[in-house]
Amino acid sequence: MGVTIRNRDVVLGNRIEGDPWCVPVVEMTGAAGGPTTAFVAGVFGDKPLGCLALHELGRQLASSNLKGTVLLVPAANPPALATGTRISPDLLYLNRRFPGQPTGALTDQIAYRLSEQVLKEADAVVDLHSGTPTMGLNYTYDYEDVEFSAAFGYLPVITGHAIEGQLSVAVTKNGGRSCLPGFGGGSNGDPTVGVEGCLNVLRYRGQLDGDLTGPRTLSLVDEIRFLAPSHTGILMSRYGTGDVGNLIETGVIGSVVNVATGAAASGPHDPADGGARRLRVHGRLPQRRGHGPRSVGGPRRSAPAVRFGGRAQAGRWCFCQACPGEPMRRIAILSPEASPTWRCHVGRARVRRSA
């Protein structure tokens, strides 16, 4: 075993009473050498499951055969966590402020200190998010590295939706690899998916032994529809927060009840042609006209959740020989056929099946 644990703080600006804000960091180093992977949670103060998942991850890693170094940041945004809100007390969203500034608003200072004192120490970062007490999530945002994002497992992978200022965008601009999984919330307060997904990332990077867990294939989603009610009131959905991640039926997904009269108006429609999944679901909360509490995604293709060695096998990763000049992370996603060749998912050519 032999995991060395060191606790340290990222010190920020002072509170009003003079004491500094501190972001706790747990540094865990195995006896054998290896890469450095960082796991960050609590970027938004109303998403507590990621924090719980990282504490449990730390307990499991303490008695593991860890290789290399793991950095755990279970409470990245103390001011927002103290108030339990997505937006920080200085009215800024931390995950829109990276890489931050050394002075100025506290949120900018948090982003800057995390970037300089934690994120730059790692060559891969998982920004672990979750749902809220009234919202369920079920996806992983990809940042132009589908293989790394799919290594987390369990969740559909959304491609092509990076936003400037996000932690993961700052990491990739600095040459690292990153993804943003969002899981649980609402009626699902179990952090297990977050823990197992992080363990999968460490197995994928060779820092832990063993096979990756979870489903063998994941949906790749490149189109998201945000469905908004046309009236103000209480949204009464056909689907609860526990239905997040499940297939939905085409048609009306709920109604909006007028809080003054009790009358119900037609709610948002899902124009999907079947096969779409709920990626984000809110509970019964007051909704403004045009506010989008539901998002659905229709998978266009699938990716294996596990990357195996060099051989192309059904539903597994294989390097594509038809994509010369692409980065090494350009992977052929293969589907089995009767012929001895399989087709690369980018449609450029057929890839000969390994012996």
Buried (B, 14 or more C-beta within 10 A) or exposed (E): EEBEEEEBEBEBEEEEEEEEBEBBBBBBBBEEEBBBBBBBBBBBBBBBBBBBBBBBBBEBBEEBBBBBBBBBBBBBBBBBBEEEBBBBEBEBBBBBBBBBEEEEBBBBBBBBBBBBBBBBBBBBBBBBBBBBBBBBBBBBBBBBBBBBBBBBBBBBBBBEBBEEBBBBBBBBEBEBBBBBBBBBBBBBEEBBBBBBBBBBBBBBBEBBEEEBBBEEBBBBBBBBBEBBBEBBBBBEBBBBBEBBBEEBEEEEBBBBBEEEEEEBEEBBEBEBEEEBBBBBBBBBEEBEEEBBBBBBBBBEEBBBBBBBEEEBBEBBBBBBEBBEEEEEEBBBBBEEEEEEEBBBBBEBBBBEBEE
